[in-house]
Structures are given as C-alpha cells and as structure tokens.
Amino acid sequence: MIFRSLTLLMFVFSAACAKKTDAPPKEKQLISEEIAYSADSVTMKGFLVYDGEQKGKRPGVLVVHEWWGHNDYARKRAKMLAEMGYIAFAVDMYGDGKTAGHPDDAGKFAGEVMKRGPGAKDRFMKAMEILKANPNCDPDKIAAIGYCFGGSTVLNMARQGVGLKGVVSFHGGLNTDTPAKKGEVKARVLACIGAADPFIPLEQADAFKKEMDDAGVNYIFKSYEGAMHSFTNPGADELGKKFNLPLAYNAAADTSSWNEMKTFFGEIFK
C-alpha cells in the first residue's frame, strides 16, 4: 500500500514537472522608439527596437526598407531581429517616413535616393551612427540587411567600404555603376535572390558574382528555385495582382533565406 502511494506521488510529481517544462516560452519584452534624425538636408524617421530584459551590449542591425518606403514590413523585420537578441534600427532612406502607394511613386522615390550618391551614403551613415551610439549596442558589431531597394542599398554601402561586419540583401538588385574594388570592401556579403525574379536576370547575377570574385569579397550567393521578386514579403501576392507586377511570396524561400541570415550573423558576430 505504501509502495503504491509513493508510486502515485512520483507520477503526479513527474507530470507536474513535464507540464512546467512544456509551458510556452516567455514572450520578449521589446522596447521600441521612434527616432527622427537629419542628414543630406532631409529629416528621416527611424524605428529602433530591442529586448528590454536582455542584459549587456549586443550586435546592431540596420534594416533598409523596400522601394515602398519605411512601412510596417521593415518594422516587422526589425522586431524579428530584436527577438533574436539584436538591437535593430529600421532606417528611413526617403525622408519624413514617407511611403509609396503606387509603383510609379516607389520608383520615383528610390530613383531620387540612388541619384544622390554621396547623399544616400550620408543618410545611411547617420542611421548607423545613431544605432552605434545606443548604450545597448556593441558599436564594433554592426550589420545591415535590406529588401528590394534596401538590398541594393546595403550592397552599395559594402561596395563603398562602409565599416560593417556584414550585409544581407534579400531580392535586391545586383547591378551597379560603381563596382567593388579589390581591398576596399570590409563587409562580408550574403545575397539572396529568386531564380525566377525577372528584375534580376541570369546575366546580372553572373556579373555580380564576377564583380565579387574580382574584388576579393568574402561573399555567399543564394538563388531560390521558383522564387520571384519580393519572395520574403507575405503582402507581395496582393501587390503583384493589384499592379500587375511579377511579385510573389514564397514561404520556402523566405524561411531558407532568413535561416541563411541567422547562420551568417552567427559567423560574423563571433
């Protein structure tokens, strides 16, 4: 009888422990902040986010938006990075936090920034300065990721020798008028594109790889079979249909490319 009672007590205790172990992980207590900053004669509106319960300095990641502008999607990715233990700053490259509701406006906004050359770099560098100055950020461990227009932007910052540990381009254009020069690129590079993206044809991808090889850049190139432009954005299907554009979300490519980024960050932030 005593043995049976002890057995029952042990079973109840084990079940209670298992129940406690199976409890869902505690949600991150993210702290976010809207930050206005000026560069290149424009006022930008950025979004900073990090885990408020995490102690000590951590690597910082700049997030550069798609050609639609600094919208909820860029902020969503910044929050995802904060949940991973980074401090993230979704930057505003257009100014005034403006966004585009039509491809014509998006193309105009992106084109205006691209044409600014040094001005575009000034906007990026000011955002990096703000991120590095945050007391929760390790200023020696900074990376940048970007989508579409943002992907092209972070690649161009790497080409210009900006002091980043690494850059990740998601479905960003690969062509440039100012190719990387040997010995000048400090950042490691991860470029993720859709193999079915008509905006990034095979010859552009081949030219990019040759550029990186010729300049001696430490880079990784990933192409996802069947993935089209904006493959990381769940809203791409709706936008594609609305404006008759070759945009489409691809869950497999989205997950794979994000995991590639995680591995990449694990290596550059050692």
C-alpha positions as CSV (number, residue, x, y, z in Angstrom):
1,M,0.0,0.0,0.0
2,I,2.8,2.4,1.0
3,F,4.7,1.5,-2.2
4,R,1.6,2.1,-4.3
5,S,1.1,5.6,-2.7
6,L,4.8,6.5,-3.3
7,T,4.5,5.4,-6.9
8,L,1.4,7.6,-7.3
9,L,3.1,10.6,-5.7
10,M,6.1,10.2,-8.1
11,F,3.8,10.0,-11.1
12,V,2.0,13.2,-10.0
13,F,5.3,15.0,-9.4
14,S,6.7,13.9,-12.8
15,A,3.5,15.0,-14.6
16,A,3.7,18.4,-12.9
17,C,7.4,18.8,-14.0
18,A,6.5,17.8,-17.5
19,K,3.7,20.3,-17.6
20,K,6.1,23.1,-16.4
21,T,8.7,22.1,-19.0
22,D,6.1,22.2,-21.7
23,A,5.0,25.7,-20.8
24,P,5.3,28.2,-23.8
25,P,8.5,30.3,-23.7
26,K,8.1,33.8,-22.2
27,E,7.5,36.5,-24.7
28,K,10.2,39.0,-25.3
29,Q,9.7,42.4,-23.7
30,L,10.5,44.5,-26.7
31,I,11.2,48.2,-26.3
32,S,10.7,50.4,-29.4
33,E,11.4,54.0,-30.1
34,E,10.6,56.4,-32.9
35,I,13.7,58.4,-33.8
36,A,13.9,61.5,-36.0
37,Y,17.3,62.3,-37.5
38,S,18.7,64.6,-40.2
39,A,21.2,64.1,-43.0
40,D,21.6,65.2,-46.6
41,S,19.2,68.1,-45.9
42,V,16.3,65.8,-45.0
43,T,14.7,64.7,-41.8
44,M,14.3,60.9,-41.5
45,K,12.1,58.9,-39.2
46,G,13.5,55.6,-38.0
47,F,12.3,52.9,-35.7
48,L,14.6,51.4,-33.0
49,V,13.7,48.1,-31.2
50,Y,15.4,45.7,-28.8
51,D,14.7,43.3,-25.9
52,G,14.4,45.4,-22.8
53,E,15.1,42.4,-20.4
54,Q,18.3,41.4,-22.2
55,K,21.4,42.5,-20.3
56,G,24.5,44.0,-21.8
57,K,25.5,45.2,-25.2
58,R,24.5,43.3,-28.3
59,P,25.2,43.4,-32.1
60,G,23.2,46.0,-34.0
61,V,21.4,45.5,-37.3
62,L,20.3,48.2,-39.7
63,V,17.1,47.3,-41.7
64,V,16.6,49.1,-45.0
65,H,13.1,49.1,-46.5
66,E,11.8,48.1,-49.9
67,W,11.1,50.7,-52.5
68,W,7.6,51.1,-51.0
69,G,9.4,53.0,-48.2
70,H,9.7,52.7,-44.4
71,N,6.5,50.8,-43.7
72,D,5.2,48.1,-41.3
73,Y,7.1,45.4,-43.2
74,A,10.5,46.9,-42.4
75,R,9.5,47.3,-38.8
76,K,8.3,43.8,-38.6
77,R,11.7,42.5,-39.7
78,A,13.4,44.8,-37.1
79,K,11.2,43.3,-34.4
80,M,12.1,39.8,-35.5
81,L,15.8,40.7,-35.2
82,A,15.2,42.1,-31.7
83,E,13.5,38.9,-30.7
84,M,16.7,37.1,-31.8
85,G,18.8,39.2,-29.4
86,Y,19.9,42.0,-31.6
87,I,19.2,45.7,-31.4
88,A,17.6,46.7,-34.8
89,F,17.1,50.1,-36.4
90,A,14.7,50.3,-39.3
91,V,16.0,53.3,-41.3
92,D,14.2,55.8,-43.4
93,M,16.1,56.4,-46.7
94,Y,13.3,58.6,-48.3
95,G,12.8,61.2,-45.6
96,D,9.8,62.1,-43.4
97,G,8.9,58.4,-43.2
98,K,7.1,58.7,-46.5
99,T,5.8,55.6,-48.2
100,A,4.6,54.9,-51.7
101,G,1.1,53.6,-52.6
102,H,1.9,53.1,-56.3
103,P,4.9,51.6,-58.2
104,D,5.4,54.9,-60.0
105,D,5.9,56.8,-56.8
106,A,8.0,54.0,-55.4
107,G,10.3,54.1,-58.4
108,K,10.5,57.8,-58.2
109,F,11.4,57.8,-54.5
110,A,14.0,55.1,-54.9
111,G,15.5,56.7,-58.0
112,E,15.9,60.1,-56.3
113,V,17.8,58.5,-53.5
114,M,20.0,56.4,-55.8
115,K,20.9,59.5,-57.8
116,R,22.1,61.3,-54.7
117,G,25.2,59.2,-54.5
118,P,27.1,60.7,-51.5
119,G,23.8,62.0,-50.1
120,A,22.4,58.5,-50.0
121,K,25.5,57.3,-48.1
122,D,25.2,60.2,-45.7
123,R,21.6,59.1,-44.9
124,F,22.8,55.6,-44.2
125,M,25.8,56.6,-42.2
126,K,23.7,58.9,-39.9
127,A,21.4,56.0,-39.1
128,M,24.4,53.8,-38.4
129,E,25.8,56.5,-36.1
130,I,22.6,56.6,-34.1
131,L,22.5,52.8,-33.8
132,K,26.1,52.6,-32.6
133,A,25.6,55.3,-30.1
134,N,22.8,53.4,-28.3
135,P,24.0,52.1,-24.9
136,N,22.6,48.7,-25.7
137,C,24.6,48.3,-28.9
138,D,28.0,46.9,-29.4
139,P,29.4,49.5,-31.8
140,D,32.0,47.1,-33.1
141,K,29.4,44.6,-34.3
142,I,27.1,46.2,-36.9
143,A,25.5,44.6,-39.9
144,A,22.8,45.7,-42.3
145,I,20.0,43.9,-44.2
146,G,17.8,45.2,-46.9
147,Y,14.9,44.3,-49.1
148,C,14.5,45.1,-52.8
149,F,15.7,48.8,-52.9
150,G,17.1,48.2,-49.4
151,G,19.0,45.2,-50.6
152,S,20.7,47.2,-53.3
153,T,21.4,49.9,-50.8
154,V,23.2,47.7,-48.3
155,L,25.2,46.1,-51.2
156,N,26.3,49.6,-52.3
157,M,27.3,50.5,-48.8
158,A,29.5,47.4,-48.7
159,R,31.0,48.4,-52.1
160,Q,31.8,51.8,-50.8
161,G,33.8,50.3,-47.9
162,V,31.4,51.2,-45.0
163,G,32.7,49.6,-41.8
164,L,30.1,46.9,-41.4
165,K,30.7,43.3,-40.3
166,G,28.3,42.1,-43.0
167,V,25.4,42.9,-45.2
168,V,22.4,40.8,-46.3
169,S,20.5,41.6,-49.5
170,F,17.0,40.0,-49.9
171,H,15.8,40.2,-53.6
172,G,17.8,43.4,-54.1
173,G,19.2,44.5,-57.5
174,L,22.8,43.4,-58.0
175,N,23.9,45.7,-60.8
176,T,25.9,48.9,-60.1
177,D,27.7,51.8,-61.8
178,T,30.4,51.7,-59.1
179,P,31.6,48.1,-58.8
180,A,33.6,46.9,-55.8
181,K,37.3,47.4,-55.9
182,K,39.8,45.0,-54.6
183,G,40.8,45.5,-51.0
184,E,38.1,48.2,-50.3
185,V,35.1,46.0,-49.2
186,K,35.2,45.5,-45.4
187,A,31.9,43.7,-45.0
188,R,31.1,40.1,-45.7
189,V,28.2,39.7,-48.1
190,L,25.2,37.5,-48.4
191,A,23.0,38.0,-51.4
192,C,19.7,36.1,-51.6
193,I,17.7,36.2,-54.9
194,G,14.8,34.5,-56.5
195,A,15.8,32.3,-59.5
196,A,12.5,33.3,-61.2
197,D,12.9,37.1,-60.5
198,P,12.7,38.9,-63.8
199,F,14.2,42.0,-62.2
200,I,17.4,40.1,-61.6
201,P,18.2,38.1,-64.8
202,L,20.9,35.5,-65.0
203,E,23.4,37.8,-66.6
204,Q,23.0,40.3,-63.7
205,A,23.6,37.5,-61.2
206,D,26.7,36.3,-63.2
207,A,28.1,39.8,-63.4
208,F,27.6,40.3,-59.6
209,K,29.5,37.1,-58.8
210,K,32.3,38.1,-61.2
211,E,32.5,41.5,-59.5
212,M,32.7,40.0,-56.1
213,D,35.3,37.4,-57.2
214,D,37.4,40.1,-58.9
215,A,37.3,42.4,-55.8
216,G,38.2,39.5,-53.5
217,V,35.0,39.9,-51.4
218,N,34.1,37.2,-48.9
219,Y,30.5,36.5,-50.1
220,I,27.7,34.0,-50.3
221,F,25.3,33.9,-53.2
222,K,22.0,32.1,-52.8
223,S,19.4,31.6,-55.6
224,Y,16.0,30.1,-54.7
225,E,14.3,28.0,-57.4
226,G,10.9,29.2,-58.4
227,A,11.1,32.3,-56.2
228,M,10.1,35.6,-57.7
229,H,10.7,39.2,-56.7
230,S,9.7,40.2,-53.1
231,F,9.7,36.5,-52.1
232,T,10.1,37.3,-48.4
233,N,7.1,39.6,-48.2
234,P,3.7,37.9,-47.5
235,G,2.0,41.0,-49.0
236,A,3.7,40.5,-52.3
237,D,0.9,38.5,-53.9
238,E,-1.7,41.2,-53.3
239,L,0.6,43.9,-54.6
240,G,1.5,41.9,-57.6
241,K,-2.1,41.4,-58.6
242,K,-3.1,45.0,-57.9
243,F,-0.4,46.5,-60.0
244,N,0.2,43.6,-62.5
245,L,3.8,43.1,-61.3
246,P,5.9,39.9,-61.1
247,L,5.8,39.8,-57.3
248,A,5.0,36.7,-55.2
249,Y,5.6,35.5,-51.7
250,N,7.5,32.2,-51.4
251,A,7.3,30.7,-47.9
252,A,10.1,28.2,-48.5
253,A,12.5,30.8,-49.9
254,D,11.5,33.2,-47.1
255,T,12.3,30.7,-44.4
256,S,15.5,29.4,-46.1
257,S,16.9,32.9,-46.7
258,W,16.2,34.0,-43.1
259,N,17.9,30.9,-41.8
260,E,20.9,31.7,-44.1
261,M,21.0,35.1,-42.5
262,K,20.9,33.6,-39.0
263,T,23.9,31.4,-39.8
264,F,25.7,34.3,-41.5
265,F,25.2,36.5,-38.4
266,G,26.5,33.7,-36.2
267,E,29.7,33.7,-38.1
268,I,30.3,37.5,-38.5
269,F,29.4,38.3,-34.9
270,K,31.7,35.8,-33.2
